[in-house]
Amino acid sequence: MAETASRRPIKQRSSGWAKWMAGRLAEADTSPDLISAASVAVSVLGAALLLWAGATAEPFLRAALFVAAGVCIPLRLLCNLLDGMVAVEYGRGSSAGPIWNELPDRFSDVAVLVGAGYAVSSSGFGVGAPLGWTCAVLALSTAYVRELGHGLGFPADFSGPFAKQQRMLTLTAAAAASAVEPLWGWRGQSMLIALVIIGLGTAFTTARRTRTLALRLAERAGPEA
């Protein structure tokens, strides 16, 4: 986590509130690895809330569960922001930091996307679960191509259009829409549409990163290759 060259570019990192929060965590001697672990816990909670919401018929409880799940998703991103800041800006990174920086994100991606898929299935759309798993696999593929390129000596490619932040923003918006969608007679369609968008966008992102990596390799090999 101490390698700044492979850090995801996040503009909020320079904001005053983020610096203040990271500073307080550093003063409390909070391990960035613990913050990374917290991101997984929040994601699993969000996935559980999505599952519960999808299976709930009572409209007010269903709305509250979707709102709570929608809060968990940006909390996961906040943990991802703060763990890196505490590790790098405040020098609290451990030797295992690079592992904690990467693996928890992958577990979190799978948890929330699969949870959203099963929530759609519980709402009556059987395609939801396989769609959630498809989105999870595609999310892992974007990270795989990024790390493959980085392992080959190239700068980490965080290009979109559906990198992690965009996927989570779409899920957050879908959770908010799902909370109120009964007002226009829907049940599960908001999350279903979001997963379709995430799946298509993430597939395109994987293809785009793969093409960029192939071009970089070709450029490195030279015209005679």
C-alpha positions as CSV (number, residue, x, y, z in Angstrom):
1,M,0.0,0.0,0.0
2,A,3.0,2.2,0.3
3,E,3.6,2.2,-3.4
4,T,1.9,5.5,-4.5
5,A,2.5,4.7,-8.2
6,S,-0.2,2.0,-8.1
7,R,-2.8,4.1,-6.2
8,R,-6.2,4.7,-7.6
9,P,-6.5,8.4,-8.5
10,I,-9.3,9.8,-6.1
11,K,-9.9,13.5,-6.0
12,Q,-11.5,13.3,-2.6
13,R,-8.1,12.4,-1.2
14,S,-7.1,16.0,-1.2
15,S,-10.4,17.3,0.4
16,G,-10.3,18.7,3.9
17,W,-12.8,16.3,5.4
18,A,-10.9,13.3,4.2
19,K,-7.6,14.6,5.5
20,W,-9.3,15.3,8.9
21,M,-10.7,11.8,9.1
22,A,-7.5,10.2,8.1
23,G,-5.6,12.3,10.6
24,R,-7.9,11.4,13.4
25,L,-7.5,7.7,12.6
26,A,-3.7,8.0,12.4
27,E,-3.7,9.8,15.8
28,A,-5.7,6.9,17.2
29,D,-3.1,4.5,15.8
30,T,-5.7,2.7,13.7
31,S,-4.2,0.1,11.4
32,P,-5.0,0.7,7.8
33,D,-5.3,-3.1,7.5
34,L,-8.1,-2.9,10.0
35,I,-9.8,-0.2,8.0
36,S,-9.5,-2.5,4.9
37,A,-11.1,-5.3,6.9
38,A,-13.9,-3.0,7.9
39,S,-14.7,-2.3,4.2
40,V,-15.4,-6.0,3.8
41,A,-17.6,-6.1,6.9
42,V,-19.6,-3.1,5.7
43,S,-20.0,-4.7,2.2
44,V,-21.2,-8.0,3.7
45,L,-23.7,-6.1,5.8
46,G,-24.9,-4.2,2.7
47,A,-25.3,-7.5,0.8
48,A,-27.3,-9.0,3.7
49,L,-29.5,-5.9,3.8
50,L,-30.1,-6.2,0.0
51,L,-31.0,-9.8,0.4
52,W,-33.4,-9.1,3.2
53,A,-35.0,-6.1,1.3
54,G,-35.5,-8.2,-1.8
55,A,-37.4,-10.9,0.2
56,T,-39.5,-8.5,2.3
57,A,-43.1,-7.8,1.3
58,E,-43.8,-5.1,3.9
59,P,-43.2,-1.8,2.0
60,F,-41.9,0.4,4.7
61,L,-39.4,-2.2,6.0
62,R,-38.3,-2.9,2.5
63,A,-37.7,0.8,1.8
64,A,-35.7,1.1,5.1
65,L,-33.6,-1.9,4.3
66,F,-32.7,-0.6,0.8
67,V,-31.8,2.8,2.2
68,A,-29.6,1.1,4.8
69,A,-28.0,-1.0,2.1
70,G,-27.4,2.1,0.1
71,V,-25.6,3.7,3.0
72,C,-23.3,0.7,3.4
73,I,-22.0,0.9,-0.2
74,P,-20.5,4.4,0.0
75,L,-19.2,3.5,3.5
76,R,-17.2,0.8,1.8
77,L,-15.7,3.4,-0.5
78,L,-14.9,5.6,2.4
79,C,-13.0,2.8,4.0
80,N,-11.1,2.3,0.8
81,L,-10.2,5.9,0.7
82,L,-9.1,6.2,4.3
83,D,-7.1,3.0,4.5
84,G,-4.8,4.2,1.8
85,M,-4.5,7.7,3.3
86,V,-3.6,6.4,6.7
87,A,-1.1,4.0,5.2
88,V,0.6,6.4,2.7
89,E,0.1,9.9,4.0
90,Y,0.7,9.0,7.6
91,G,3.2,6.2,7.1
92,R,1.2,3.5,8.9
93,G,1.3,0.8,6.2
94,S,2.4,-2.7,7.2
95,S,4.4,-5.2,5.2
96,A,1.2,-7.0,4.3
97,G,-0.4,-3.7,3.3
98,P,-0.4,-4.5,-0.5
99,I,-2.4,-7.6,0.2
100,W,-4.9,-5.8,2.4
101,N,-5.2,-3.0,-0.2
102,E,-6.2,-5.5,-2.9
103,L,-8.0,-8.6,-1.6
104,P,-10.6,-7.0,0.6
105,D,-11.8,-5.0,-2.4
106,R,-12.4,-8.1,-4.4
107,F,-14.4,-9.7,-1.6
108,S,-16.4,-6.5,-1.2
109,D,-17.1,-6.4,-5.0
110,V,-18.4,-10.0,-5.0
111,A,-20.5,-9.5,-1.8
112,V,-22.4,-6.5,-2.9
113,L,-22.9,-7.5,-6.5
114,V,-24.0,-11.0,-5.7
115,G,-26.2,-9.7,-2.9
116,A,-27.9,-7.3,-5.3
117,G,-28.4,-10.2,-7.8
118,Y,-30.1,-12.4,-5.2
119,A,-32.2,-9.4,-4.1
120,V,-33.5,-9.2,-7.6
121,S,-34.2,-12.9,-7.7
122,S,-36.1,-12.6,-4.4
123,S,-38.2,-9.9,-6.0
124,G,-39.4,-12.3,-8.6
125,F,-36.8,-12.1,-11.4
126,G,-35.0,-15.4,-11.6
127,V,-32.3,-13.9,-13.8
128,G,-31.1,-11.8,-10.9
129,A,-28.8,-14.3,-9.2
130,P,-26.8,-15.3,-12.4
131,L,-26.7,-11.6,-13.4
132,G,-25.2,-10.7,-10.0
133,W,-22.6,-13.4,-10.3
134,T,-21.8,-12.3,-13.8
135,C,-21.2,-8.7,-12.7
136,A,-19.0,-10.0,-9.8
137,V,-16.8,-12.0,-12.2
138,L,-16.5,-9.1,-14.6
139,A,-15.6,-6.8,-11.6
140,L,-12.8,-9.3,-10.7
141,S,-11.7,-9.3,-14.4
142,T,-11.2,-5.5,-14.4
143,A,-8.9,-5.8,-11.4
144,Y,-7.1,-8.8,-12.9
145,V,-6.2,-7.0,-16.1
146,R,-5.1,-3.9,-14.1
147,E,-2.8,-6.0,-11.9
148,L,-1.6,-8.1,-14.8
149,G,-0.5,-4.9,-16.5
150,H,1.1,-3.6,-13.3
151,G,2.9,-6.9,-12.8
152,L,4.3,-6.5,-16.3
153,G,5.8,-3.2,-15.4
154,F,3.2,-0.7,-16.7
155,P,1.3,1.9,-14.7
156,A,-1.9,0.6,-13.1
157,D,-4.8,1.2,-15.4
158,F,-7.8,2.4,-13.5
159,S,-9.7,3.5,-16.6
160,G,-13.5,3.2,-16.8
161,P,-16.2,3.8,-17.7
162,F,-17.2,1.3,-15.0
163,A,-14.3,1.1,-12.5
164,K,-15.1,0.4,-8.9
165,Q,-16.4,3.9,-8.0
166,Q,-18.9,3.9,-11.0
167,R,-20.1,0.4,-10.1
168,M,-20.7,1.3,-6.5
169,L,-22.4,4.7,-7.5
170,T,-24.8,2.8,-9.8
171,L,-25.6,0.3,-7.0
172,T,-26.2,3.1,-4.5
173,A,-28.5,4.9,-6.9
174,A,-30.3,1.6,-7.5
175,A,-30.8,1.0,-3.8
176,A,-32.3,4.5,-3.4
177,A,-34.6,3.9,-6.4
178,S,-35.6,0.5,-5.1
179,A,-36.7,2.0,-1.8
180,V,-39.4,4.1,-3.6
181,E,-40.1,2.0,-6.8
182,P,-43.4,0.6,-5.4
183,L,-44.8,4.1,-5.9
184,W,-44.8,3.4,-9.7
185,G,-45.7,-0.3,-9.4
186,W,-42.2,-1.8,-9.6
187,R,-40.6,-4.5,-7.5
188,G,-37.0,-5.3,-8.3
189,Q,-36.8,-3.6,-11.7
190,S,-34.6,-0.8,-10.5
191,M,-31.9,-3.1,-9.2
192,L,-32.3,-5.4,-12.3
193,I,-31.7,-2.4,-14.6
194,A,-28.7,-1.3,-12.6
195,L,-27.1,-4.8,-12.8
196,V,-27.6,-4.9,-16.5
197,I,-25.9,-1.5,-16.8
198,I,-23.0,-2.6,-14.5
199,G,-22.6,-5.8,-16.4
200,L,-22.3,-4.1,-19.8
201,G,-20.2,-1.3,-18.5
202,T,-17.8,-3.6,-16.7
203,A,-17.4,-5.9,-19.7
204,F,-16.5,-2.8,-21.8
205,T,-14.1,-1.7,-19.1
206,T,-12.4,-5.1,-19.1
207,A,-12.1,-5.0,-22.9
208,R,-10.8,-1.5,-22.9
209,R,-8.1,-2.2,-20.3
210,T,-7.1,-5.4,-22.1
211,R,-6.7,-3.5,-25.4
212,T,-4.6,-0.8,-23.6
213,L,-2.4,-3.5,-22.2
214,A,-2.0,-5.2,-25.6
215,L,-1.0,-1.8,-27.1
216,R,1.5,-1.2,-24.4
217,L,3.0,-4.6,-24.9
218,A,3.2,-4.1,-28.6
219,E,4.9,-0.7,-28.1
220,R,7.4,-2.2,-25.7
221,A,8.2,-5.0,-28.2
222,G,8.9,-2.5,-30.9
223,P,8.2,-2.5,-34.7
224,E,10.2,-5.7,-35.3
225,A,8.2,-7.9,-33.0
